[in-house]
Amino acid sequence: MLEYLTTEFDIIFLSYDEPNAEDNWADLLRKAPWAKRVHGVRGFDSAHKACALRSDSERFITVDGDNIVDAAFFNQRIKIVDEKTQISWSGKNSLNGLIYGNGGLKLWTRDFVLSMRTHESADNERAQTDFCWEENYIHESKVWSETHITKTPFQAFKAGFREGVKMSLLNGVSVEPTEFLTMIPKSNLRRLIIWCSVGAHKQNGLWATYGARLGCYMANIDTNWDKSLIRDYDWFNDFWNNDFKDLKIEDVNMRSTTLKKDLEYYLGLKVANLDSESSQFFMETNQG
C-alpha cells in the first residue's frame, strides 16, 4: 500500500468551453496555488494526454472545468494499492444531488494516460464514451468536488444528454429495448431516472432533464444515431445550434413530455415531470 499527500501531485484544471470555467479556475487557485491548466484541447483522450504532458509529477489530479473542489481535499493523505492504480472519486451534482463518478476528481499516472486509448482514440466500442472501462481504473465513494452544469441552457442540455446516453448503456454498449430494464444495472437506471426527472427547481434545469431524456432515446431507440458522437464537440455545437438554440421553454417542456411517453413505451422506463417544489424536495432529501 502506497500513501501520498495530495500536495505531492500536480493539480491540472481541464477546461474546454464551460461557461463557469474562469470562476472555477480562480476558486481552485485560491485553494491550490500550484495548480496548472490545460484549456481548449479537442477530444477527451487528447485533452487528458495534454494534462499528462503538462504534469511534472508522475501522478497528477485532474479537475474538470465545471467543478468546484472542497478545500479539505488538499489536506488529505491518499492510499493507493499499487503503482498502476488510477482513482476516480465521486462528484456531487449540484442540480440533482446525484453522487457518483461523473464530474469527480481523478488521480492518474502519466504512463497510464499516455498509453490509454479512449473516446476519439478508442479501438473498441465500449471505450468510445467513457474512461471507466480501462484496467486499473477504480472508483472511490468519497466526495471531494461538486459539479455545476446549469450556467447556460446549452451547458445543462449537453450535460444531461451525455449522461442520458452513458447511463443507458451496458458496459458502454446498447442493449435491446425489450431487455433494457433487466440488462442495465439498477444503480445506473436510478441515476438515469433522476437525470430525466429532477431539475425544475433550478434555472436551466429543465434543459438538463430534456437532454437526458433525448440522449437516452437516441442511444436506445433511434438505431441510426451514432452514440460515440457525444465525445464530438463540433457535432454537439451543430446539434444545439440547428435544433435547440432558439427553442422556448414551453417547447422544451412539450418535447420533453413526448419523450417521457416514448421512453416508457419503448423501454419501459418511467420518469417523472416534477414541478419546481417537488424537484427541490427530492434534491434536498434524496441525495446520493
C-alpha positions as CSV (number, residue, x, y, z in Angstrom):
1,M,0.0,0.0,0.0
2,L,1.3,3.4,-1.0
3,E,0.5,6.7,0.7
4,Y,0.8,10.2,-0.6
5,L,-0.2,13.8,0.4
6,T,-2.4,15.5,-2.2
7,T,0.1,18.3,-2.2
8,E,2.7,16.0,-3.8
9,F,0.7,15.9,-7.0
10,D,0.3,18.4,-9.8
11,I,-3.3,19.6,-10.0
12,I,-4.4,20.1,-13.6
13,F,-7.6,22.1,-14.3
14,L,-9.0,20.8,-17.5
15,S,-11.4,23.1,-19.4
16,Y,-12.8,23.5,-22.9
17,D,-15.9,25.6,-23.2
18,E,-17.5,25.6,-19.8
19,P,-19.2,29.0,-19.2
20,N,-18.3,28.8,-15.5
21,A,-14.7,27.7,-16.1
22,E,-13.0,31.0,-15.3
23,D,-14.8,31.4,-11.9
24,N,-14.0,27.8,-11.1
25,W,-10.3,28.2,-12.1
26,A,-10.0,31.3,-9.8
27,D,-11.6,29.3,-7.0
28,L,-9.1,26.4,-7.5
29,L,-6.1,28.8,-7.5
30,R,-7.2,30.2,-4.1
31,K,-7.2,26.6,-2.7
32,A,-4.3,25.2,-4.6
33,P,-2.0,28.0,-5.9
34,W,0.3,25.4,-7.6
35,A,-2.5,24.2,-9.9
36,K,-1.9,24.2,-13.7
37,R,-4.4,24.5,-16.5
38,V,-5.0,22.8,-19.8
39,H,-7.6,24.6,-21.9
40,G,-9.2,24.1,-25.3
41,V,-7.8,20.8,-26.4
42,R,-10.2,18.9,-28.6
43,G,-11.1,15.4,-27.8
44,F,-11.4,13.8,-24.3
45,D,-8.5,11.4,-24.8
46,S,-6.3,14.1,-26.3
47,A,-7.1,16.6,-23.6
48,H,-6.1,14.1,-20.9
49,K,-2.9,13.3,-22.7
50,A,-2.1,17.1,-22.8
51,C,-2.6,17.1,-19.0
52,A,-0.1,14.2,-18.6
53,L,2.4,16.2,-20.7
54,R,1.8,19.3,-18.6
55,S,2.4,17.5,-15.3
56,D,5.8,17.5,-13.7
57,S,4.8,14.8,-11.2
58,E,4.4,11.1,-12.3
59,R,0.9,11.2,-10.7
60,F,-1.4,14.1,-11.3
61,I,-5.0,15.0,-10.4
62,T,-7.5,16.4,-13.0
63,V,-10.3,18.9,-12.1
64,D,-13.0,19.3,-14.7
65,G,-13.8,22.8,-15.8
66,D,-17.3,22.7,-14.3
67,N,-16.1,21.6,-10.8
68,I,-15.6,23.3,-7.5
69,V,-13.2,21.4,-5.2
70,D,-13.6,21.0,-1.4
71,A,-10.6,22.8,0.1
72,A,-10.2,20.0,2.6
73,F,-9.1,17.7,-0.2
74,F,-5.7,19.4,-0.3
75,N,-5.0,18.3,3.3
76,Q,-5.6,14.6,2.6
77,R,-3.5,11.6,2.6
78,I,-4.3,9.2,-0.3
79,K,-3.7,5.5,0.0
80,I,-3.1,3.6,-3.3
81,V,-3.0,-0.1,-3.8
82,D,-0.1,-0.1,-6.2
83,E,1.7,2.0,-8.8
84,K,-0.7,1.0,-11.6
85,T,-3.9,2.2,-9.7
86,Q,-5.8,5.2,-11.1
87,I,-8.6,6.7,-8.9
88,S,-11.9,8.3,-9.7
89,W,-13.5,10.0,-6.7
90,S,-17.3,10.6,-6.7
91,G,-18.6,14.1,-7.5
92,K,-21.8,15.6,-6.3
93,N,-24.1,17.1,-8.9
94,S,-25.4,20.5,-7.8
95,L,-28.6,20.1,-9.9
96,N,-30.0,16.7,-8.9
97,G,-27.9,15.6,-5.9
98,L,-26.5,12.5,-7.6
99,I,-23.2,11.3,-6.2
100,Y,-21.1,9.1,-8.5
101,G,-18.0,9.2,-10.8
102,N,-19.4,11.9,-13.1
103,G,-17.6,15.1,-12.6
104,G,-15.4,13.8,-9.8
105,L,-11.7,14.3,-9.3
106,K,-9.3,11.9,-11.0
107,L,-5.9,10.7,-10.0
108,W,-3.8,9.4,-12.9
109,T,-0.3,8.3,-13.7
110,R,1.3,9.9,-16.7
111,D,2.2,6.5,-18.2
112,F,-1.3,5.3,-18.0
113,V,-2.8,8.3,-19.6
114,L,-0.3,8.5,-22.4
115,S,-0.9,4.8,-23.3
116,M,-4.7,4.6,-22.9
117,R,-7.0,4.7,-25.9
118,T,-10.4,6.1,-25.1
119,H,-13.1,8.2,-26.7
120,E,-11.9,9.6,-30.1
121,S,-8.9,7.2,-29.9
122,A,-10.8,4.1,-28.8
123,D,-10.2,0.8,-30.5
124,N,-13.3,-0.9,-29.1
125,E,-16.9,0.2,-28.8
126,R,-17.3,0.5,-25.0
127,A,-14.3,2.8,-24.6
128,Q,-15.8,5.3,-27.1
129,T,-17.9,7.1,-24.4
130,D,-16.0,6.8,-21.1
131,F,-12.7,6.1,-19.3
132,C,-14.1,3.7,-16.7
133,W,-13.5,0.5,-18.7
134,E,-9.8,0.9,-18.6
135,E,-7.8,-1.7,-16.5
136,N,-6.7,-0.5,-13.0
137,Y,-9.2,2.3,-13.0
138,I,-11.1,2.2,-9.7
139,H,-13.9,4.3,-8.1
140,E,-13.8,5.8,-4.6
141,S,-17.0,6.8,-3.0
142,K,-15.6,9.8,-1.1
143,V,-16.9,13.1,-2.5
144,W,-14.3,16.0,-2.9
145,S,-16.0,18.2,-5.5
146,E,-19.3,19.5,-6.8
147,T,-20.1,19.8,-10.5
148,H,-22.1,22.8,-11.7
149,I,-23.7,22.2,-15.1
150,T,-26.6,24.8,-15.4
151,K,-24.8,28.1,-16.1
152,T,-26.4,28.2,-19.5
153,P,-29.1,26.2,-21.4
154,F,-26.5,24.6,-23.6
155,Q,-24.3,23.5,-20.8
156,A,-27.3,22.0,-19.0
157,F,-28.6,20.3,-22.1
158,K,-25.2,18.9,-23.1
159,A,-24.5,17.5,-19.6
160,G,-27.9,15.9,-19.4
161,F,-27.7,14.5,-22.9
162,R,-24.3,12.8,-22.3
163,E,-25.4,11.2,-19.1
164,G,-28.7,10.1,-20.7
165,V,-26.6,8.2,-23.2
166,K,-23.9,6.8,-20.8
167,M,-26.3,5.7,-18.1
168,S,-28.5,3.8,-20.6
169,L,-25.7,1.6,-21.9
170,L,-24.4,-1.7,-20.6
171,N,-20.6,-1.6,-20.4
172,G,-20.7,1.2,-23.0
173,V,-22.9,-0.8,-25.4
174,S,-26.6,-0.5,-26.2
175,V,-29.0,-3.3,-25.3
176,E,-32.2,-4.4,-27.0
177,P,-35.1,-2.2,-25.9
178,T,-37.1,-5.2,-24.7
179,E,-34.2,-6.1,-22.4
180,F,-33.5,-2.5,-21.2
181,L,-34.9,-2.7,-17.7
182,T,-33.4,-6.1,-17.0
183,M,-29.9,-5.6,-18.5
184,I,-29.0,-2.0,-17.4
185,P,-27.6,-2.1,-13.8
186,K,-30.1,-0.9,-11.2
187,S,-27.7,1.8,-10.0
188,N,-27.5,3.3,-13.5
189,L,-31.2,3.0,-14.0
190,R,-31.7,5.0,-10.8
191,R,-29.3,7.7,-11.9
192,L,-30.9,7.8,-15.4
193,I,-34.4,8.3,-13.9
194,I,-33.1,11.1,-11.7
195,W,-31.3,12.8,-14.5
196,C,-34.6,12.6,-16.6
197,S,-36.8,13.9,-13.7
198,V,-35.1,16.3,-11.3
199,G,-34.2,19.8,-12.4
200,A,-37.3,22.1,-12.5
201,H,-36.2,23.9,-9.3
202,K,-33.1,25.5,-10.8
203,Q,-32.7,27.9,-13.8
204,N,-31.9,25.9,-16.9
205,G,-32.5,22.6,-15.0
206,L,-35.3,21.6,-17.4
207,W,-32.8,21.7,-20.2
208,A,-30.8,19.0,-18.4
209,T,-33.8,16.7,-17.9
210,Y,-34.8,17.2,-21.5
211,G,-31.2,16.5,-22.7
212,A,-31.1,13.3,-20.6
213,R,-34.4,12.0,-22.0
214,L,-33.3,12.8,-25.5
215,G,-29.9,11.2,-25.0
216,C,-31.5,8.0,-23.7
217,Y,-34.0,8.0,-26.6
218,M,-31.4,8.5,-29.3
219,A,-29.0,5.9,-27.8
220,N,-31.6,3.2,-27.5
221,I,-34.5,3.8,-29.8
222,D,-33.0,5.8,-32.8
223,T,-31.0,3.0,-34.3
224,N,-29.5,5.3,-37.0
225,W,-27.7,7.5,-34.4
226,D,-24.0,7.0,-33.6
227,K,-23.7,7.3,-29.8
228,S,-20.0,8.0,-29.9
229,L,-20.9,11.5,-31.2
230,I,-21.3,12.6,-27.5
231,R,-17.5,13.0,-27.5
232,D,-17.5,15.3,-30.6
233,Y,-17.5,19.0,-29.7
234,D,-18.3,20.1,-33.2
235,W,-21.3,17.7,-33.5
236,F,-22.7,19.0,-30.2
237,N,-22.4,22.6,-31.3
238,D,-24.1,22.0,-34.6
239,F,-26.8,19.8,-33.0
240,W,-27.6,22.6,-30.5
241,N,-27.4,25.5,-32.9
242,N,-29.5,23.8,-35.6
243,D,-32.2,22.2,-33.4
244,F,-32.5,23.7,-29.9
245,K,-30.8,27.1,-29.6
246,D,-34.0,29.1,-30.3
247,L,-36.5,26.9,-28.5
248,K,-38.7,28.5,-25.9
249,I,-39.1,26.7,-22.6
250,E,-42.7,25.9,-23.4
251,D,-41.5,23.9,-26.5
252,V,-38.8,22.2,-24.4
253,N,-41.5,21.1,-21.9
254,M,-43.7,19.8,-24.7
255,R,-40.9,17.9,-26.4
256,S,-39.8,16.5,-23.0
257,T,-43.2,15.3,-22.2
258,T,-43.4,13.5,-25.5
259,L,-40.0,11.8,-24.8
260,K,-41.3,10.8,-21.4
261,K,-44.1,8.8,-23.1
262,D,-41.7,7.3,-25.7
263,L,-39.2,6.1,-23.0
264,E,-42.0,4.3,-21.2
265,Y,-43.5,2.9,-24.4
266,Y,-40.3,1.6,-26.0
267,L,-38.1,0.9,-22.9
268,G,-40.5,0.6,-20.0
269,L,-38.6,3.4,-18.3
270,K,-40.8,5.6,-16.1
271,V,-39.6,9.1,-15.5
272,A,-41.4,12.0,-13.8
273,N,-42.4,15.5,-14.8
274,L,-41.7,17.1,-11.4
275,D,-42.7,20.7,-10.7
276,S,-40.2,23.1,-9.0
277,E,-41.3,22.3,-5.5
278,S,-41.2,18.6,-5.9
279,S,-37.9,18.7,-7.7
280,Q,-36.3,20.8,-4.9
281,F,-37.8,18.5,-2.2
282,F,-36.2,15.5,-4.0
283,M,-32.9,17.2,-4.3
284,E,-32.8,18.0,-0.6
285,T,-33.9,14.7,0.7
286,N,-32.6,12.0,-1.7
287,Q,-29.0,13.0,-2.3
288,G,-26.5,10.3,-3.2
